[in-house]
Amino acid sequence: MDVLKLLTAALPLSFILGCSSGQSGAPPAAPAPSGAAPPKTVFDPLTQQLERARGVQDTVDRNTDDTRKAVDNQERGDNPP
């Protein structure tokens, strides 16, 4: 029975230690000055792709609006701008 109690206590402890991030308990670094760039993270490439996609979508939206205005002007018989 003593071995069962020991294994019952050791199993959750080994899961906790095995899943830890491996970082020491040192305090985090001081925040960067207000003019400095934020620290790089693993999500930077993804956020860059999202920003690029938003820029492309803005361009597509502007072109769509311009085309829609041109079509409306032609339907009304207005001169092209």
PDB file with SEQRES, HELIX, SHEET and CRYST1 records, atoms N, CA, C and O in Angstrom:
SEQRES   1 A   81  MET ASP VAL LEU LYS LEU LEU THR ALA ALA LEU PRO LEU          
SEQRES   2 A   81  SER PHE ILE LEU GLY CYS SER SER GLY GLN SER GLY ALA          
SEQRES   3 A   81  PRO PRO ALA ALA PRO ALA PRO SER GLY ALA ALA PRO PRO          
SEQRES   4 A   81  LYS THR VAL PHE ASP PRO LEU THR GLN GLN LEU GLU ARG          
SEQRES   5 A   81  ALA ARG GLY VAL GLN ASP THR VAL ASP ARG ASN THR ASP          
SEQRES   6 A   81  ASP THR ARG LYS ALA VAL ASP ASN GLN GLU ARG GLY ASP          
SEQRES   7 A   81  ASN PRO PRO                                                  
HELIX    1 AA1 ASP A    2  GLY A   18  1                                  17    
HELIX    2 AA2 ASP A   44  ARG A   76  1                                  33    
CRYST1    1.000    1.000    1.000  90.00  90.00  90.00 P 1           1          
ATOM      1  N   MET A   1       0.805  -1.188   0.000  1.00  0.00           N  
ATOM      2  CA  MET A   1       0.000   0.000   0.000  1.00  0.00           C  
ATOM      3  C   MET A   1       0.857   1.264   0.000  1.00  0.00           C  
ATOM      4  O   MET A   1       0.452   2.280  -0.564  1.00  0.00           O  
ATOM      5  N   ASP A   2       2.023   1.216   0.618  1.00  0.00           N  
ATOM      6  CA  ASP A   2       2.867   2.399   0.663  1.00  0.00           C  
ATOM      7  C   ASP A   2       3.360   2.777  -0.736  1.00  0.00           C  
ATOM      8  O   ASP A   2       3.508   3.961  -1.038  1.00  0.00           O  
ATOM      9  N   VAL A   3       3.613   1.794  -1.581  1.00  0.00           N  
ATOM     10  CA  VAL A   3       4.073   2.066  -2.929  1.00  0.00           C  
ATOM     11  C   VAL A   3       2.961   2.743  -3.727  1.00  0.00           C  
ATOM     12  O   VAL A   3       3.238   3.641  -4.522  1.00  0.00           O  
ATOM     13  N   LEU A   4       1.720   2.330  -3.531  1.00  0.00           N  
ATOM     14  CA  LEU A   4       0.591   2.919  -4.223  1.00  0.00           C  
ATOM     15  C   LEU A   4       0.419   4.386  -3.831  1.00  0.00           C  
ATOM     16  O   LEU A   4       0.141   5.222  -4.690  1.00  0.00           O  
ATOM     17  N   LYS A   5       0.578   4.703  -2.570  1.00  0.00           N  
ATOM     18  CA  LYS A   5       0.480   6.087  -2.108  1.00  0.00           C  
ATOM     19  C   LYS A   5       1.610   6.927  -2.702  1.00  0.00           C  
ATOM     20  O   LYS A   5       1.396   8.069  -3.109  1.00  0.00           O  
ATOM     21  N   LEU A   6       2.795   6.362  -2.748  1.00  0.00           N  
ATOM     22  CA  LEU A   6       3.944   7.067  -3.296  1.00  0.00           C  
ATOM     23  C   LEU A   6       3.753   7.329  -4.795  1.00  0.00           C  
ATOM     24  O   LEU A   6       4.033   8.426  -5.277  1.00  0.00           O  
ATOM     25  N   LEU A   7       3.278   6.324  -5.522  1.00  0.00           N  
ATOM     26  CA  LEU A   7       3.026   6.499  -6.946  1.00  0.00           C  
ATOM     27  C   LEU A   7       1.897   7.497  -7.203  1.00  0.00           C  
ATOM     28  O   LEU A   7       1.953   8.267  -8.161  1.00  0.00           O  
ATOM     29  N   THR A   8       0.872   7.482  -6.346  1.00  0.00           N  
ATOM     30  CA  THR A   8      -0.244   8.410  -6.495  1.00  0.00           C  
ATOM     31  C   THR A   8       0.229   9.846  -6.316  1.00  0.00           C  
ATOM     32  O   THR A   8      -0.260  10.740  -7.007  1.00  0.00           O  
ATOM     33  N   ALA A   9       1.146  10.084  -5.430  1.00  0.00           N  
ATOM     34  CA  ALA A   9       1.676  11.433  -5.218  1.00  0.00           C  
ATOM     35  C   ALA A   9       2.707  11.792  -6.290  1.00  0.00           C  
ATOM     36  O   ALA A   9       2.797  12.954  -6.688  1.00  0.00           O  
ATOM     37  N   ALA A  10       3.478  10.827  -6.760  1.00  0.00           N  
ATOM     38  CA  ALA A  10       4.544  11.103  -7.714  1.00  0.00           C  
ATOM     39  C   ALA A  10       4.009  11.346  -9.126  1.00  0.00           C  
ATOM     40  O   ALA A  10       4.602  12.118  -9.880  1.00  0.00           O  
ATOM     41  N   LEU A  11       2.924  10.715  -9.489  1.00  0.00           N  
ATOM     42  CA  LEU A  11       2.392  10.845 -10.834  1.00  0.00           C  
ATOM     43  C   LEU A  11       1.955  12.285 -11.148  1.00  0.00           C  
ATOM     44  O   LEU A  11       2.390  12.823 -12.166  1.00  0.00           O  
ATOM     45  N   PRO A  12       1.124  12.930 -10.333  1.00  0.00           N  
ATOM     46  CA  PRO A  12       0.767  14.326 -10.648  1.00  0.00           C  
ATOM     47  C   PRO A  12       1.974  15.261 -10.605  1.00  0.00           C  
ATOM     48  O   PRO A  12       2.071  16.203 -11.391  1.00  0.00           O  
ATOM     49  N   LEU A  13       2.886  14.990  -9.683  1.00  0.00           N  
ATOM     50  CA  LEU A  13       4.084  15.821  -9.593  1.00  0.00           C  
ATOM     51  C   LEU A  13       4.931  15.694 -10.857  1.00  0.00           C  
ATOM     52  O   LEU A  13       5.476  16.689 -11.336  1.00  0.00           O  
ATOM     53  N   SER A  14       5.047  14.500 -11.395  1.00  0.00           N  
ATOM     54  CA  SER A  14       5.830  14.328 -12.619  1.00  0.00           C  
ATOM     55  C   SER A  14       5.142  14.989 -13.815  1.00  0.00           C  
ATOM     56  O   SER A  14       5.825  15.505 -14.700  1.00  0.00           O  
ATOM     57  N   PHE A  15       3.815  14.986 -13.860  1.00  0.00           N  
ATOM     58  CA  PHE A  15       3.103  15.693 -14.923  1.00  0.00           C  
ATOM     59  C   PHE A  15       3.331  17.193 -14.831  1.00  0.00           C  
ATOM     60  O   PHE A  15       3.558  17.853 -15.845  1.00  0.00           O  
ATOM     61  N   ILE A  16       3.273  17.728 -13.636  1.00  0.00           N  
ATOM     62  CA  ILE A  16       3.482  19.165 -13.443  1.00  0.00           C  
ATOM     63  C   ILE A  16       4.889  19.559 -13.857  1.00  0.00           C  
ATOM     64  O   ILE A  16       5.077  20.547 -14.567  1.00  0.00           O  
ATOM     65  N   LEU A  17       5.870  18.798 -13.421  1.00  0.00           N  
ATOM     66  CA  LEU A  17       7.256  19.121 -13.760  1.00  0.00           C  
ATOM     67  C   LEU A  17       7.532  18.884 -15.246  1.00  0.00           C  
ATOM     68  O   LEU A  17       8.298  19.629 -15.856  1.00  0.00           O  
ATOM     69  N   GLY A  18       6.929  17.874 -15.822  1.00  0.00           N  
ATOM     70  CA  GLY A  18       7.151  17.576 -17.227  1.00  0.00           C  
ATOM     71  C   GLY A  18       6.516  18.597 -18.157  1.00  0.00           C  
ATOM     72  O   GLY A  18       7.002  18.801 -19.270  1.00  0.00           O  
ATOM     73  N   CYS A  19       5.459  19.231 -17.729  1.00  0.00           N  
ATOM     74  CA  CYS A  19       4.753  20.201 -18.567  1.00  0.00           C  
ATOM     75  C   CYS A  19       5.155  21.639 -18.267  1.00  0.00           C  
ATOM     76  O   CYS A  19       4.604  22.566 -18.860  1.00  0.00           O  
ATOM     77  N   SER A  20       6.087  21.837 -17.374  1.00  0.00           N  
ATOM     78  CA  SER A  20       6.493  23.202 -17.057  1.00  0.00           C  
ATOM     79  C   SER A  20       7.255  23.801 -18.227  1.00  0.00           C  
ATOM     80  O   SER A  20       7.757  23.074 -19.084  1.00  0.00           O  
ATOM     81  N   SER A  21       7.342  25.115 -18.264  1.00  0.00           N  
ATOM     82  CA  SER A  21       7.964  25.800 -19.388  1.00  0.00           C  
ATOM     83  C   SER A  21       9.487  25.721 -19.346  1.00  0.00           C  
ATOM     84  O   SER A  21      10.138  26.037 -20.342  1.00  0.00           O  
ATOM     85  N   GLY A  22      10.053  25.323 -18.263  1.00  0.00           N  
ATOM     86  CA  GLY A  22      11.497  25.210 -18.167  1.00  0.00           C  
ATOM     87  C   GLY A  22      12.165  26.520 -17.815  1.00  0.00           C  
ATOM     88  O   GLY A  22      13.393  26.588 -17.750  1.00  0.00           O  
ATOM     89  N   GLN A  23      11.387  27.556 -17.588  1.00  0.00           N  
ATOM     90  CA  GLN A  23      11.961  28.839 -17.224  1.00  0.00           C  
ATOM     91  C   GLN A  23      12.180  28.875 -15.721  1.00  0.00           C  
ATOM     92  O   GLN A  23      11.442  28.266 -14.947  1.00  0.00           O  
ATOM     93  N   SER A  24      13.211  29.604 -15.333  1.00  0.00           N  
ATOM     94  CA  SER A  24      13.480  29.721 -13.917  1.00  0.00           C  
ATOM     95  C   SER A  24      12.491  30.691 -13.291  1.00  0.00           C  
ATOM     96  O   SER A  24      11.740  31.364 -13.997  1.00  0.00           O  
ATOM     97  N   GLY A  25      12.492  30.758 -12.011  1.00  0.00           N  
ATOM     98  CA  GLY A  25      11.576  31.628 -11.293  1.00  0.00           C  
ATOM     99  C   GLY A  25      12.078  33.051 -11.198  1.00  0.00           C  
ATOM    100  O   GLY A  25      11.644  33.787 -10.312  1.00  0.00           O  
ATOM    101  N   ALA A  26      12.977  33.469 -12.077  1.00  0.00           N  
ATOM    102  CA  ALA A  26      13.519  34.820 -12.042  1.00  0.00           C  
ATOM    103  C   ALA A  26      12.418  35.821 -12.395  1.00  0.00           C  
ATOM    104  O   ALA A  26      11.534  35.516 -13.195  1.00  0.00           O  
ATOM    105  N   PRO A  27      12.469  37.007 -11.803  1.00  0.00           N  
ATOM    106  CA  PRO A  27      11.450  38.006 -12.116  1.00  0.00           C  
ATOM    107  C   PRO A  27      11.583  38.472 -13.566  1.00  0.00           C  
ATOM    108  O   PRO A  27      12.675  38.429 -14.132  1.00  0.00           O  
ATOM    109  N   PRO A  28      10.490  38.912 -14.163  1.00  0.00           N  
ATOM    110  CA  PRO A  28      10.561  39.364 -15.555  1.00  0.00           C  
ATOM    111  C   PRO A  28      11.413  40.609 -15.687  1.00  0.00           C  
ATOM    112  O   PRO A  28      11.625  41.339 -14.718  1.00  0.00           O  
ATOM    113  N   ALA A  29      11.899  40.845 -16.899  1.00  0.00           N  
ATOM    114  CA  ALA A  29      12.750  42.001 -17.149  1.00  0.00           C  
ATOM    115  C   ALA A  29      11.943  43.285 -17.024  1.00  0.00           C  
ATOM    116  O   ALA A  29      10.717  43.282 -17.139  1.00  0.00           O  
ATOM    117  N   ALA A  30      12.647  44.367 -16.788  1.00  0.00           N  
ATOM    118  CA  ALA A  30      11.987  45.665 -16.653  1.00  0.00           C  
ATOM    119  C   ALA A  30      11.358  46.043 -17.987  1.00  0.00           C  
ATOM    120  O   ALA A  30      11.888  45.689 -19.040  1.00  0.00           O  
ATOM    121  N   PRO A  31      10.231  46.759 -17.959  1.00  0.00           N  
ATOM    122  CA  PRO A  31       9.592  47.144 -19.214  1.00  0.00           C  
ATOM    123  C   PRO A  31      10.482  48.073 -20.026  1.00  0.00           C  
ATOM    124  O   PRO A  31      11.276  48.839 -19.479  1.00  0.00           O  
ATOM    125  N   ALA A  32      10.331  47.988 -21.336  1.00  0.00           N  
ATOM    126  CA  ALA A  32      11.134  48.806 -22.242  1.00  0.00           C  
ATOM    127  C   ALA A  32      10.690  50.260 -22.166  1.00  0.00           C  
ATOM    128  O   ALA A  32       9.539  50.534 -21.826  1.00  0.00           O  
ATOM    129  N   PRO A  33      11.575  51.189 -22.475  1.00  0.00           N  
ATOM    130  CA  PRO A  33      11.186  52.595 -22.496  1.00  0.00           C  
ATOM    131  C   PRO A  33      10.070  52.828 -23.513  1.00  0.00           C  
ATOM    132  O   PRO A  33       9.867  52.013 -24.414  1.00  0.00           O  
ATOM    133  N   SER A  34       9.358  53.925 -23.371  1.00  0.00           N  
ATOM    134  CA  SER A  34       8.174  54.155 -24.196  1.00  0.00           C  
ATOM    135  C   SER A  34       8.502  54.273 -25.682  1.00  0.00           C  
ATOM    136  O   SER A  34       7.641  53.970 -26.508  1.00  0.00           O  
ATOM    137  N   GLY A  35       9.694  54.696 -26.056  1.00  0.00           N  
ATOM    138  CA  GLY A  35      10.044  54.843 -27.460  1.00  0.00           C  
ATOM    139  C   GLY A  35      10.587  53.581 -28.094  1.00  0.00           C  
ATOM    140  O   GLY A  35      10.782  53.543 -29.309  1.00  0.00           O  
ATOM    141  N   ALA A  36      10.838  52.544 -27.306  1.00  0.00           N  
ATOM    142  CA  ALA A  36      11.452  51.325 -27.829  1.00  0.00           C  
ATOM    143  C   ALA A  36      10.405  50.415 -28.456  1.00  0.00           C  
ATOM    144  O   ALA A  36       9.223  50.486 -28.120  1.00  0.00           O  
ATOM    145  N   ALA A  37      10.851  49.563 -29.368  1.00  0.00           N  
ATOM    146  CA  ALA A  37       9.968  48.599 -30.011  1.00  0.00           C  
ATOM    147  C   ALA A  37       9.596  47.505 -29.012  1.00  0.00           C  
ATOM    148  O   ALA A  37      10.390  47.181 -28.130  1.00  0.00           O  
ATOM    149  N   PRO A  38       8.398  46.932 -29.141  1.00  0.00           N  
ATOM    150  CA  PRO A  38       8.011  45.858 -28.227  1.00  0.00           C  
ATOM    151  C   PRO A  38       8.879  44.625 -28.472  1.00  0.00           C  
ATOM    152  O   PRO A  38       9.409  44.448 -29.569  1.00  0.00           O  
ATOM    153  N   PRO A  39       9.023  43.780 -27.466  1.00  0.00           N  
ATOM    154  CA  PRO A  39       9.854  42.591 -27.645  1.00  0.00           C  
ATOM    155  C   PRO A  39       9.239  41.659 -28.687  1.00  0.00           C  
ATOM    156  O   PRO A  39       8.021  41.609 -28.857  1.00  0.00           O  
ATOM    157  N   LYS A  40      10.103  40.926 -29.375  1.00  0.00           N  
ATOM    158  CA  LYS A  40       9.640  40.003 -30.409  1.00  0.00           C  
ATOM    159  C   LYS A  40       9.011  38.782 -29.745  1.00  0.00           C  
ATOM    160  O   LYS A  40       9.468  38.314 -28.702  1.00  0.00           O  
ATOM    161  N   THR A  41       7.958  38.284 -30.373  1.00  0.00           N  
ATOM    162  CA  THR A  41       7.284  37.091 -29.881  1.00  0.00           C  
ATOM    163  C   THR A  41       7.160  36.094 -31.024  1.00  0.00           C  
ATOM    164  O   THR A  41       7.500  36.398 -32.167  1.00  0.00           O  
ATOM    165  N   VAL A  42       6.677  34.915 -30.709  1.00  0.00           N  
ATOM    166  CA  VAL A  42       6.481  33.902 -31.737  1.00  0.00           C  
ATOM    167  C   VAL A  42       5.314  34.262 -32.641  1.00  0.00           C  
ATOM    168  O   VAL A  42       5.162  33.667 -33.708  1.00  0.00           O  
ATOM    169  N   PHE A  43       4.488  35.221 -32.242  1.00  0.00           N  
ATOM    170  CA  PHE A  43       3.320  35.599 -33.027  1.00  0.00           C  
ATOM    171  C   PHE A  43       3.616  36.735 -34.010  1.00  0.00           C  
ATOM    172  O   PHE A  43       2.736  37.104 -34.787  1.00  0.00           O  
ATOM    173  N   ASP A  44       4.818  37.296 -33.998  1.00  0.00           N  
ATOM    174  CA  ASP A  44       5.149  38.408 -34.886  1.00  0.00           C  
ATOM    175  C   ASP A  44       4.939  38.067 -36.363  1.00  0.00           C  
ATOM    176  O   ASP A  44       4.350  38.880 -37.076  1.00  0.00           O  
ATOM    177  N   PRO A  45       5.388  36.909 -36.862  1.00  0.00           N  
ATOM    178  CA  PRO A  45       5.134  36.617 -38.278  1.00  0.00           C  
ATOM    179  C   PRO A  45       3.638  36.555 -38.601  1.00  0.00           C  
ATOM    180  O   PRO A  45       3.214  36.973 -39.678  1.00  0.00           O  
ATOM    181  N   LEU A  46       2.853  36.038 -37.674  1.00  0.00           N  
ATOM    182  CA  LEU A  46       1.413  35.948 -37.912  1.00  0.00           C  
ATOM    183  C   LEU A  46       0.772  37.324 -37.921  1.00  0.00           C  
ATOM    184  O   LEU A  46      -0.093  37.600 -38.753  1.00  0.00           O  
ATOM    185  N   THR A  47       1.185  38.192 -37.001  1.00  0.00           N  
ATOM    186  CA  THR A  47       0.600  39.528 -36.961  1.00  0.00           C  
ATOM    187  C   THR A  47       1.033  40.333 -38.181  1.00  0.00           C  
ATOM    188  O   THR A  47       0.271  41.166 -38.673  1.00  0.00           O  
ATOM    189  N   GLN A  48       2.245  40.094 -38.673  1.00  0.00           N  
ATOM    190  CA  GLN A  48       2.686  40.780 -39.892  1.00  0.00           C  
ATOM    191  C   GLN A  48       1.838  40.336 -41.084  1.00  0.00           C  
ATOM    192  O   GLN A  48       1.474  41.156 -41.926  1.00  0.00           O  
ATOM    193  N   GLN A  49       1.528  39.054 -41.156  1.00  0.00           N  
ATOM    194  CA  GLN A  49       0.685  38.564 -42.241  1.00  0.00           C  
ATOM    195  C   GLN A  49      -0.722  39.137 -42.147  1.00  0.00           C  
ATOM    196  O   GLN A  49      -1.335  39.463 -43.164  1.00  0.00           O  
ATOM    197  N   LEU A  50      -1.232  39.260 -40.922  1.00  0.00           N  
ATOM    198  CA  LEU A  50      -2.562  39.846 -40.747  1.00  0.00           C  
ATOM    199  C   LEU A  50      -2.587  41.309 -41.183  1.00  0.00           C  
ATOM    200  O   LEU A  50      -3.534  41.747 -41.836  1.00  0.00           O  
ATOM    201  N   GLU A  51      -1.560  42.058 -40.826  1.00  0.00           N  
ATOM    202  CA  GLU A  51      -1.494  43.466 -41.222  1.00  0.00           C  
ATOM    203  C   GLU A  51      -1.390  43.589 -42.743  1.00  0.00           C  
ATOM    204  O   GLU A  51      -2.014  44.468 -43.337  1.00  0.00           O  
ATOM    205  N   ARG A  52      -0.612  42.718 -43.369  1.00  0.00           N  
ATOM    206  CA  ARG A  52      -0.480  42.735 -44.818  1.00  0.00           C  
ATOM    207  C   ARG A  52      -1.830  42.396 -45.470  1.00  0.00           C  
ATOM    208  O   ARG A  52      -2.212  43.010 -46.466  1.00  0.00           O  
ATOM    209  N   ALA A  53      -2.538  41.430 -44.910  1.00  0.00           N  
ATOM    210  CA  ALA A  53      -3.853  41.052 -45.446  1.00  0.00           C  
ATOM    211  C   ALA A  53      -4.849  42.192 -45.282  1.00  0.00           C  
ATOM    212  O   ALA A  53      -5.672  42.427 -46.168  1.00  0.00           O  
ATOM    213  N   ARG A  54      -4.785  42.901 -44.163  1.00  0.00           N  
ATOM    214  CA  ARG A  54      -5.680  44.056 -43.978  1.00  0.00           C  
ATOM    215  C   ARG A  54      -5.380  45.146 -44.992  1.00  0.00           C  
ATOM    216  O   ARG A  54      -6.297  45.791 -45.500  1.00  0.00           O  
ATOM    217  N   GLY A  55      -4.124  45.356 -45.286  1.00  0.00           N  
ATOM    218  CA  GLY A  55      -3.747  46.340 -46.296  1.00  0.00           C  
ATOM    219  C   GLY A  55      -4.260  45.962 -47.669  1.00  0.00           C  
ATOM    220  O   GLY A  55      -4.749  46.815 -48.409  1.00  0.00           O  
ATOM    221  N   VAL A  56      -4.154  44.689 -48.014  1.00  0.00           N  
ATOM    222  CA  VAL A  56      -4.660  44.217 -49.302  1.00  0.00           C  
ATOM    223  C   VAL A  56      -6.171  44.378 -49.353  1.00  0.00           C  
ATOM    224  O   VAL A  56      -6.718  44.789 -50.376  1.00  0.00           O  
ATOM    225  N   GLN A  57      -6.849  44.057 -48.253  1.00  0.00           N  
ATOM    226  CA  GLN A  57      -8.305  44.192 -48.225  1.00  0.00           C  
ATOM    227  C   GLN A  57      -8.717  45.648 -48.376  1.00  0.00           C  
ATOM    228  O   GLN A  57      -9.705  45.935 -49.052  1.00  0.00           O  
ATOM    229  N   ASP A  58      -7.990  46.570 -47.766  1.00  0.00           N  
ATOM    230  CA  ASP A  58      -8.285  47.996 -47.924  1.00  0.00           C  
ATOM    231  C   ASP A  58      -8.142  48.418 -49.382  1.00  0.00           C  
ATOM    232  O   ASP A  58      -8.967  49.178 -49.890  1.00  0.00           O  
ATOM    233  N   THR A  59      -7.106  47.935 -50.055  1.00  0.00           N  
ATOM    234  CA  THR A  59      -6.906  48.253 -51.468  1.00  0.00           C  
ATOM    235  C   THR A  59      -8.051  47.703 -52.318  1.00  0.00           C  
ATOM    236  O   THR A  59      -8.555  48.395 -53.203  1.00  0.00           O  
ATOM    237  N   VAL A  60      -8.455  46.486 -52.058  1.00  0.00           N  
ATOM    238  CA  VAL A  60      -9.555  45.873 -52.803  1.00  0.00           C  
ATOM    239  C   VAL A  60     -10.844  46.650 -52.561  1.00  0.00           C  
ATOM    240  O   VAL A  60     -11.611  46.883 -53.496  1.00  0.00           O  
ATOM    241  N   ASP A  61     -11.087  47.049 -51.321  1.00  0.00           N  
ATOM    242  CA  ASP A  61     -12.294  47.812 -51.007  1.00  0.00           C  
ATOM    243  C   ASP A  61     -12.306  49.157 -51.726  1.00  0.00           C  
ATOM    244  O   ASP A  61     -13.339  49.575 -52.248  1.00  0.00           O  
ATOM    245  N   ARG A  62     -11.153  49.837 -51.754  1.00  0.00           N  
ATOM    246  CA  ARG A  62     -11.082  51.116 -52.446  1.00  0.00           C  
ATOM    247  C   ARG A  62     -11.347  50.949 -53.940  1.00  0.00           C  
ATOM    248  O   ARG A  62     -12.082  51.734 -54.537  1.00  0.00           O  
ATOM    249  N   ASN A  63     -10.745  49.921 -54.538  1.00  0.00           N  
ATOM    250  CA  ASN A  63     -10.972  49.661 -55.964  1.00  0.00           C  
ATOM    251  C   ASN A  63     -12.439  49.321 -56.238  1.00  0.00           C  
ATOM    252  O   ASN A  63     -12.995  49.742 -57.252  1.00  0.00           O  
ATOM    253  N   THR A  64     -13.058  48.568 -55.344  1.00  0.00           N  
ATOM    254  CA  THR A  64     -14.469  48.224 -55.494  1.00  0.00           C  
ATOM    255  C   THR A  64     -15.330  49.476 -55.440  1.00  0.00           C  
ATOM    256  O   THR A  64     -16.244  49.637 -56.249  1.00  0.00           O  
ATOM    257  N   ASP A  65     -15.047  50.362 -54.494  1.00  0.00           N  
ATOM    258  CA  ASP A  65     -15.809  51.606 -54.391  1.00  0.00           C  
ATOM    259  C   ASP A  65     -15.631  52.473 -55.635  1.00  0.00           C  
ATOM    260  O   ASP A  65     -16.598  53.052 -56.130  1.00  0.00           O  
ATOM    261  N   ASP A  66     -14.407  52.565 -56.140  1.00  0.00           N  
ATOM    262  CA  ASP A  66     -14.157  53.356 -57.348  1.00  0.00           C  
ATOM    263  C   ASP A  66     -14.915  52.781 -58.541  1.00  0.00           C  
ATOM    264  O   ASP A  66     -15.503  53.526 -59.325  1.00  0.00           O  
ATOM    265  N   THR A  67     -14.900  51.459 -58.675  1.00  0.00           N  
ATOM    266  CA  THR A  67     -15.602  50.812 -59.778  1.00  0.00           C  
ATOM    267  C   THR A  67     -17.109  51.019 -59.649  1.00  0.00           C  
ATOM    268  O   THR A  67     -17.785  51.305 -60.638  1.00  0.00           O  
ATOM    269  N   ARG A  68     -17.627  50.877 -58.450  1.00  0.00           N  
ATOM    270  CA  ARG A  68     -19.054  51.071 -58.220  1.00  0.00           C  
ATOM    271  C   ARG A  68     -19.474  52.499 -58.559  1.00  0.00           C  
ATOM    272  O   ARG A  68     -20.526  52.705 -59.164  1.00  0.00           O  
ATOM    273  N   LYS A  69     -18.664  53.486 -58.176  1.00  0.00           N  
ATOM    274  CA  LYS A  69     -18.971  54.878 -58.489  1.00  0.00           C  
ATOM    275  C   LYS A  69     -18.943  55.116 -59.994  1.00  0.00           C  
ATOM    276  O   LYS A  69     -19.788  55.833 -60.529  1.00  0.00           O  
ATOM    277  N   ALA A  70     -17.967  54.512 -60.675  1.00  0.00           N  
ATOM    278  CA  ALA A  70     -17.870  54.679 -62.130  1.00  0.00           C  
ATOM    279  C   ALA A  70     -19.081  54.071 -62.828  1.00  0.00           C  
ATOM    280  O   ALA A  70     -19.610  54.652 -63.775  1.00  0.00           O  
ATOM    281  N   VAL A  71     -19.518  52.914 -62.369  1.00  0.00           N  
ATOM    282  CA  VAL A  71     -20.685  52.265 -62.963  1.00  0.00           C  
ATOM    283  C   VAL A  71     -21.928  53.105 -62.708  1.00  0.00           C  
ATOM    284  O   VAL A  71     -22.743  53.284 -63.613  1.00  0.00           O  
ATOM    285  N   ASP A  72     -22.088  53.620 -61.502  1.00  0.00           N  
ATOM    286  CA  ASP A  72     -23.241  54.471 -61.182  1.00  0.00           C  
ATOM    287  C   ASP A  72     -23.250  55.722 -62.053  1.00  0.00           C  
ATOM    288  O   ASP A  72     -24.304  56.139 -62.533  1.00  0.00           O  
ATOM    289  N   ASN A  73     -22.083  56.319 -62.258  1.00  0.00           N  
ATOM    290  CA  ASN A  73     -21.995  57.507 -63.100  1.00  0.00           C  
ATOM    291  C   ASN A  73     -22.387  57.192 -64.539  1.00  0.00           C  
ATOM    292  O   ASN A  73     -23.072  57.989 -65.180  1.00  0.00           O  
ATOM    293  N   GLN A  74     -21.965  56.049 -65.050  1.00  0.00           N  
ATOM    294  CA  GLN A  74     -22.309  55.670 -66.418  1.00  0.00           C  
ATOM    295  C   GLN A  74     -23.803  55.387 -66.551  1.00  0.00           C  
ATOM    296  O   GLN A  74     -24.409  55.706 -67.573  1.00  0.00           O  
ATOM    297  N   GLU A  75     -24.398  54.786 -65.514  1.00  0.00           N  
ATOM    298  CA  GLU A  75     -25.830  54.502 -65.566  1.00  0.00           C  
ATOM    299  C   GLU A  75     -26.647  55.790 -65.606  1.00  0.00           C  
ATOM    300  O   GLU A  75     -27.681  55.841 -66.272  1.00  0.00           O  
ATOM    301  N   ARG A  76     -26.205  56.818 -64.912  1.00  0.00           N  
ATOM    302  CA  ARG A  76     -26.904  58.096 -64.873  1.00  0.00           C  
ATOM    303  C   ARG A  76     -26.588  58.948 -66.092  1.00  0.00           C  
ATOM    304  O   ARG A  76     -27.253  59.957 -66.328  1.00  0.00           O  
ATOM    305  N   GLY A  77     -25.598  58.563 -66.856  1.00  0.00           N  
ATOM    306  CA  GLY A  77     -25.223  59.316 -68.036  1.00  0.00           C  
ATOM    307  C   GLY A  77     -24.278  60.477 -67.733  1.00  0.00           C  
ATOM    308  O   GLY A  77     -24.088  61.363 -68.566  1.00  0.00           O  
ATOM    309  N   ASP A  78     -23.685  60.469 -66.533  1.00  0.00           N  
ATOM    310  CA  ASP A  78     -22.716  61.513 -66.182  1.00  0.00           C  
ATOM    311  C   ASP A  78     -21.419  61.319 -66.950  1.00  0.00           C  
ATOM    312  O   ASP A  78     -21.095  60.217 -67.392  1.00  0.00           O  
ATOM    313  N   ASN A  79     -20.696  62.401 -67.097  1.00  0.00           N  
ATOM    314  CA  ASN A  79     -19.392  62.298 -67.745  1.00  0.00           C  
ATOM    315  C   ASN A  79     -18.419  61.605 -66.785  1.00  0.00           C  
ATOM    316  O   ASN A  79     -18.521  61.783 -65.572  1.00  0.00           O  
ATOM    317  N   PRO A  80     -17.482  60.822 -67.312  1.00  0.00           N  
ATOM    318  CA  PRO A  80     -16.502  60.180 -66.426  1.00  0.00           C  
ATOM    319  C   PRO A  80     -15.616  61.223 -65.778  1.00  0.00           C  
ATOM    320  O   PRO A  80     -15.315  62.245 -66.394  1.00  0.00           O  
ATOM    321  N   PRO A  81     -15.197  60.990 -64.558  1.00  0.00           N  
ATOM    322  CA  PRO A  81     -14.370  61.985 -63.837  1.00  0.00           C  
ATOM    323  C   PRO A  81     -13.016  62.161 -64.447  1.00  0.00           C  
ATOM    324  O   PRO A  81     -12.216  62.957 -63.955  1.00  0.00           O  
TER     325      PRO A  81                                                      
END                                                                             
